Amino acid sequence: MLNTKKLFQYTLLGVSLGISSISSSFAQLNEVKIFAHRAGAHEYDENTLSAFKTTYEQGMRGYETDVRITKDGQLVIFHDDNLKRIVGKEGVIEEMTLAEIKKLKTLKGNEIPTLDEIVNYFKDKPGVYIEFEMKTNKPMYDEATLHKYCDMLYNKVYSNRPQNSDYLLTSFDKRPLQYLKQKYPSADLMFIKGEALTQALIDETKALGIKRIAANITQTTRAMVKDAKKQGMTVSLWPGRSVDDFLLGLSLGSDYLCTDVPIEVSTWVKNNASWVKLK
C-alpha cells in the first residue's frame, strides 16, 4: 500500500500529466530545467567547490550560486550576510580581505571559494546552466562599489562561459540589473522576487527590460505561469526543498525549478517518472 507521502507525490504527478495529456504538446509540458540551489544546499556543503564537483559528477548540469565582494575587491561565493551559520563564527564577507577569508573553513571542512575557482572549474564543461545571484542589497554596496562589482562579475563570468551554456546574472536588487542592462545589453538577466507570480510582478520585470522572472512557488497558479509565458516571460519558481516541491512546480508549468535536493529529485524522476525530461 502506498504511504501518504507517496500518494501525494503521485497525485501531483497525475495533475501534471492529466493536464498535459489533453494537449498536443505533451512532451514540452513535461520538460523542465532543474538547477541546484547553492549547488545542492540540503545535500552537500552549500556553495563550496566540493558541492559543485560532486553534483556535476552525479549528472547535474544546472546550478545557482551567490556572489559577494571582499574588503579588498575580490569576488567570492557565499550566501549569508554573516559567516555564523556556515563557518561557526561571526564575520561579514564584505568586511574581510580575501586572505582572511581563505584562512576559514566551513563547519564541514571546506574552503569558501572565489568566483574564479567556480568559473574555472566549469569553463571546459559545455552545456551547463548557472545563475550567479548578486548579493548586493546591503548599505555597503554604494554606487561605486556596485559598479566595480558588476563590471568584474560580468567580465569574469562571460569570458569563461563554456560552449552551449547559459550563464545568468540575477538579483532581488534592481540596481545591478539596471546597471548591467544599460552597460552590457548582451548580459542574460533575471529578476528575483520573494512573492507569487502576478501581473504586477510581470510588469515590474518588464519595466527593467528583462524577460526572465523568478517567483515564489507558494500561491503561484498555473494560469498565471501560462499567462506570463504568453507575454514572453521565462518563468523560474522557488524554493524547492523536496520532491513534492518539484512536482508542484512541474504541475504549474514552470520553465525552471530551483531545488535544494537536486540528486534526490533527479533520482526520483529516473525511478518513478522517466517520461519527465529534465533538461
GUVOGU-694840 format. One record per residue (C-alpha): x, y, z; residue number from 1. Coordinates in steps of 0.02 Angstrom, whole numbers, padded with zeros to 5 digits, always signed. Layout:
BEGIN
+--------+--------+--------+-----+
:      X :      Y :      Z : num :
+--------+--------+--------+-----+
:      X :      Y :      Z : NUM :
...
+--------+--------+--------+-----+
This chain:
BEGIN
+--------+--------+--------+-----+
:      X :      Y :      Z : num :
+--------+--------+--------+-----+
: +00000 : +00000 : +00000 :   1 :
: +00063 : +00175 : -00042 :   2 :
: +00104 : +00283 : +00108 :   3 :
: +00033 : +00459 : +00121 :   4 :
: +00190 : +00543 : +00053 :   5 :
: +00198 : +00429 : -00099 :   6 :
: +00013 : +00454 : -00131 :   7 :
: +00034 : +00643 : -00126 :   8 :
: +00181 : +00635 : -00248 :   9 :
: +00087 : +00528 : -00372 :  10 :
: -00065 : +00642 : -00357 :  11 :
: +00041 : +00793 : -00402 :  12 :
: +00120 : +00698 : -00545 :  13 :
: -00052 : +00645 : -00603 :  14 :
: -00109 : +00827 : -00605 :  15 :
: +00038 : +00872 : -00715 :  16 :
: +00013 : +00727 : -00834 :  17 :
: -00176 : +00745 : -00835 :  18 :
: -00162 : +00924 : -00894 :  19 :
: -00030 : +00886 : -01024 :  20 :
: -00115 : +00730 : -01092 :  21 :
: -00254 : +00835 : -01167 :  22 :
: -00128 : +00943 : -01257 :  23 :
: -00038 : +00910 : -01420 :  24 :
: +00122 : +00972 : -01338 :  25 :
: +00132 : +00831 : -01209 :  26 :
: +00320 : +00816 : -01215 :  27 :
: +00352 : +01002 : -01199 :  28 :
: +00238 : +01018 : -01048 :  29 :
: +00336 : +00882 : -00960 :  30 :
: +00507 : +00958 : -00990 :  31 :
: +00585 : +01065 : -00856 :  32 :
: +00758 : +01126 : -00809 :  33 :
: +00806 : +01094 : -00629 :  34 :
: +00955 : +01181 : -00552 :  35 :
: +01047 : +01150 : -00390 :  36 :
: +01018 : +01292 : -00268 :  37 :
: +01187 : +01337 : -00193 :  38 :
: +01249 : +01178 : -00278 :  39 :
: +01128 : +01071 : -00177 :  40 :
: +01111 : +01157 : -00009 :  41 :
: +01017 : +01016 : +00079 :  42 :
: +01127 : +00877 : +00010 :  43 :
: +01304 : +00948 : +00012 :  44 :
: +01410 : +01086 : +00089 :  45 :
: +01324 : +01232 : +00005 :  46 :
: +01416 : +01345 : -00117 :  47 :
: +01581 : +01251 : -00099 :  48 :
: +01687 : +01186 : -00241 :  49 :
: +01661 : +01012 : -00169 :  50 :
: +01472 : +01029 : -00189 :  51 :
: +01487 : +01087 : -00369 :  52 :
: +01607 : +00946 : -00413 :  53 :
: +01506 : +00810 : -00327 :  54 :
: +01340 : +00859 : -00405 :  55 :
: +01419 : +00880 : -00577 :  56 :
: +01495 : +00707 : -00565 :  57 :
: +01320 : +00641 : -00524 :  58 :
: +01248 : +00716 : -00681 :  59 :
: +01188 : +00890 : -00631 :  60 :
: +01208 : +01025 : -00762 :  61 :
: +01108 : +01167 : -00682 :  62 :
: +01163 : +01275 : -00535 :  63 :
: +01129 : +01431 : -00434 :  64 :
: +01259 : +01518 : -00329 :  65 :
: +01289 : +01683 : -00237 :  66 :
: +01424 : +01814 : -00263 :  67 :
: +01491 : +01941 : -00138 :  68 :
: +01637 : +02063 : -00141 :  69 :
: +01776 : +02063 : -00011 :  70 :
: +01850 : +02213 : +00077 :  71 :
: +01995 : +02211 : -00047 :  72 :
: +01884 : +02197 : -00200 :  73 :
: +01884 : +02011 : -00239 :  74 :
: +01729 : +01910 : -00285 :  75 :
: +01689 : +01758 : -00179 :  76 :
: +01548 : +01631 : -00169 :  77 :
: +01444 : +01648 : -00011 :  78 :
: +01259 : +01667 : +00026 :  79 :
: +01231 : +01735 : +00201 :  80 :
: +01257 : +01911 : +00268 :  81 :
: +01355 : +01832 : +00411 :  82 :
: +01478 : +01688 : +00423 :  83 :
: +01398 : +01610 : +00578 :  84 :
: +01285 : +01477 : +00501 :  85 :
: +01414 : +01409 : +00381 :  86 :
: +01580 : +01442 : +00468 :  87 :
: +01527 : +01444 : +00650 :  88 :
: +01597 : +01616 : +00692 :  89 :
: +01541 : +01795 : +00673 :  90 :
: +01602 : +01891 : +00523 :  91 :
: +01549 : +01979 : +00363 :  92 :
: +01624 : +01941 : +00192 :  93 :
: +01623 : +02123 : +00140 :  94 :
: +01725 : +02172 : +00294 :  95 :
: +01863 : +02044 : +00266 :  96 :
: +02005 : +02026 : +00143 :  97 :
: +02018 : +01875 : +00029 :  98 :
: +02172 : +01817 : +00125 :  99 :
: +02072 : +01819 : +00287 : 100 :
: +01927 : +01726 : +00207 : 101 :
: +02042 : +01593 : +00136 : 102 :
: +02101 : +01551 : +00312 : 103 :
: +01923 : +01499 : +00356 : 104 :
: +01840 : +01330 : +00335 : 105 :
: +01656 : +01288 : +00335 : 106 :
: +01589 : +01182 : +00477 : 107 :
: +01606 : +01035 : +00357 : 108 :
: +01788 : +01073 : +00321 : 109 :
: +01785 : +01159 : +00152 : 110 :
: +01857 : +01325 : +00094 : 111 :
: +01749 : +01470 : +00039 : 112 :
: +01782 : +01476 : -00149 : 113 :
: +01816 : +01626 : -00258 : 114 :
: +01712 : +01661 : -00412 : 115 :
: +01868 : +01622 : -00514 : 116 :
: +01877 : +01447 : -00441 : 117 :
: +01698 : +01410 : -00491 : 118 :
: +01704 : +01479 : -00668 : 119 :
: +01872 : +01396 : -00697 : 120 :
: +01800 : +01229 : -00645 : 121 :
: +01659 : +01242 : -00770 : 122 :
: +01747 : +01328 : -00916 : 123 :
: +01788 : +01164 : -01004 : 124 :
: +01618 : +01085 : -00968 : 125 :
: +01494 : +01129 : -01106 : 126 :
: +01306 : +01128 : -01086 : 127 :
: +01288 : +01198 : -00910 : 128 :
: +01164 : +01323 : -00839 : 129 :
: +01220 : +01434 : -00694 : 130 :
: +01133 : +01577 : -00606 : 131 :
: +01252 : +01696 : -00519 : 132 :
: +01148 : +01789 : -00391 : 133 :
: +01212 : +01963 : -00350 : 134 :
: +01203 : +01986 : -00160 : 135 :
: +01213 : +02175 : -00166 : 136 :
: +01066 : +02234 : -00061 : 137 :
: +01173 : +02296 : +00083 : 138 :
: +01215 : +02477 : +00130 : 139 :
: +01399 : +02444 : +00096 : 140 :
: +01363 : +02420 : -00090 : 141 :
: +01364 : +02604 : -00135 : 142 :
: +01357 : +02652 : -00318 : 143 :
: +01546 : +02649 : -00344 : 144 :
: +01563 : +02478 : -00262 : 145 :
: +01411 : +02413 : -00355 : 146 :
: +01480 : +02465 : -00524 : 147 :
: +01650 : +02388 : -00488 : 148 :
: +01565 : +02229 : -00429 : 149 :
: +01455 : +02218 : -00585 : 150 :
: +01598 : +02252 : -00706 : 151 :
: +01707 : +02118 : -00626 : 152 :
: +01566 : +01993 : -00618 : 153 :
: +01513 : +02017 : -00798 : 154 :
: +01690 : +02003 : -00865 : 155 :
: +01739 : +01852 : -00761 : 156 :
: +01578 : +01757 : -00795 : 157 :
: +01558 : +01787 : -00981 : 158 :
: +01742 : +01771 : -01026 : 159 :
: +01741 : +01596 : -00953 : 160 :
: +01572 : +01532 : -01012 : 161 :
: +01588 : +01360 : -01094 : 162 :
: +01505 : +01314 : -01259 : 163 :
: +01317 : +01290 : -01266 : 164 :
: +01296 : +01357 : -01090 : 165 :
: +01180 : +01485 : -01011 : 166 :
: +01255 : +01600 : -00879 : 167 :
: +01130 : +01716 : -00794 : 168 :
: +01159 : +01864 : -00679 : 169 :
: +01014 : +01876 : -00557 : 170 :
: +00960 : +01981 : -00409 : 171 :
: +00823 : +02040 : -00292 : 172 :
: +00911 : +02209 : -00303 : 173 :
: +00859 : +02310 : -00456 : 174 :
: +01015 : +02418 : -00457 : 175 :
: +01139 : +02291 : -00528 : 176 :
: +01010 : +02232 : -00654 : 177 :
: +00982 : +02410 : -00715 : 178 :
: +01168 : +02445 : -00725 : 179 :
: +01208 : +02284 : -00819 : 180 :
: +01061 : +02307 : -00937 : 181 :
: +01124 : +02478 : -00985 : 182 :
: +01311 : +02440 : -00997 : 183 :
: +01307 : +02259 : -01055 : 184 :
: +01150 : +02231 : -01160 : 185 :
: +01202 : +02053 : -01201 : 186 :
: +01200 : +02000 : -01017 : 187 :
: +01067 : +01870 : -00978 : 188 :
: +00974 : +01941 : -00828 : 189 :
: +00838 : +01882 : -00710 : 190 :
: +00737 : +01975 : -00578 : 191 :
: +00701 : +01878 : -00417 : 192 :
: +00555 : +01916 : -00303 : 193 :
: +00501 : +01827 : -00145 : 194 :
: +00317 : +01830 : -00190 : 195 :
: +00197 : +01735 : -00301 : 196 :
: +00191 : +01767 : -00487 : 197 :
: +00065 : +01904 : -00526 : 198 :
: +00033 : +02026 : -00667 : 199 :
: +00106 : +02164 : -00558 : 200 :
: +00267 : +02065 : -00541 : 201 :
: +00273 : +02033 : -00728 : 202 :
: +00251 : +02219 : -00760 : 203 :
: +00388 : +02259 : -00634 : 204 :
: +00506 : +02141 : -00725 : 205 :
: +00460 : +02210 : -00896 : 206 :
: +00498 : +02386 : -00833 : 207 :
: +00677 : +02328 : -00806 : 208 :
: +00686 : +02269 : -00986 : 209 :
: +00705 : +02089 : -00926 : 210 :
: +00613 : +01934 : -00987 : 211 :
: +00664 : +01812 : -00851 : 212 :
: +00575 : +01809 : -00684 : 213 :
: +00598 : +01703 : -00527 : 214 :
: +00444 : +01700 : -00416 : 215 :
: +00395 : +01609 : -00257 : 216 :
: +00308 : +01445 : -00293 : 217 :
: +00185 : +01472 : -00149 : 218 :
: +00017 : +01536 : -00213 : 219 :
: +00080 : +01545 : -00392 : 220 :
: -00053 : +01474 : -00509 : 221 :
: -00037 : +01376 : -00669 : 222 :
: -00146 : +01505 : -00756 : 223 :
: -00026 : +01644 : -00706 : 224 :
: +00126 : +01546 : -00766 : 225 :
: +00039 : +01514 : -00932 : 226 :
: -00007 : +01698 : -00948 : 227 :
: +00171 : +01752 : -00909 : 228 :
: +00236 : +01640 : -01048 : 229 :
: +00110 : +01714 : -01169 : 230 :
: +00185 : +01883 : -01128 : 231 :
: +00358 : +01821 : -01175 : 232 :
: +00422 : +01787 : -00999 : 233 :
: +00529 : +01640 : -00947 : 234 :
: +00473 : +01579 : -00776 : 235 :
: +00576 : +01505 : -00635 : 236 :
: +00497 : +01453 : -00470 : 237 :
: +00574 : +01434 : -00298 : 238 :
: +00604 : +01374 : -00165 : 239 :
: +00619 : +01187 : -00195 : 240 :
: +00658 : +01091 : -00038 : 241 :
: +00585 : +00921 : -00084 : 242 :
: +00521 : +00807 : -00221 : 243 :
: +00347 : +00871 : -00178 : 244 :
: +00401 : +01049 : -00219 : 245 :
: +00473 : +00989 : -00384 : 246 :
: +00310 : +00902 : -00429 : 247 :
: +00212 : +01057 : -00384 : 248 :
: +00323 : +01164 : -00495 : 249 :
: +00306 : +01038 : -00636 : 250 :
: +00116 : +01041 : -00620 : 251 :
: +00119 : +01232 : -00628 : 252 :
: +00212 : +01227 : -00794 : 253 :
: +00369 : +01320 : -00740 : 254 :
: +00514 : +01329 : -00863 : 255 :
: +00644 : +01315 : -00724 : 256 :
: +00639 : +01244 : -00549 : 257 :
: +00760 : +01282 : -00409 : 258 :
: +00796 : +01138 : -00290 : 259 :
: +00900 : +01109 : -00134 : 260 :
: +00893 : +00921 : -00165 : 261 :
: +00943 : +00901 : -00349 : 262 :
: +01008 : +00724 : -00334 : 263 :
: +00853 : +00666 : -00240 : 264 :
: +00741 : +00746 : -00371 : 265 :
: +00835 : +00678 : -00521 : 266 :
: +00841 : +00504 : -00444 : 267 :
: +00654 : +00509 : -00405 : 268 :
: +00614 : +00558 : -00584 : 269 :
: +00725 : +00420 : -00653 : 270 :
: +00643 : +00289 : -00544 : 271 :
: +00462 : +00349 : -00547 : 272 :
: +00431 : +00464 : -00695 : 273 :
: +00554 : +00429 : -00835 : 274 :
: +00439 : +00515 : -00960 : 275 :
: +00475 : +00681 : -00874 : 276 :
: +00626 : +00758 : -00959 : 277 :
: +00748 : +00853 : -00850 : 278 :
: +00836 : +00970 : -00971 : 279 :
+--------+--------+--------+-----+
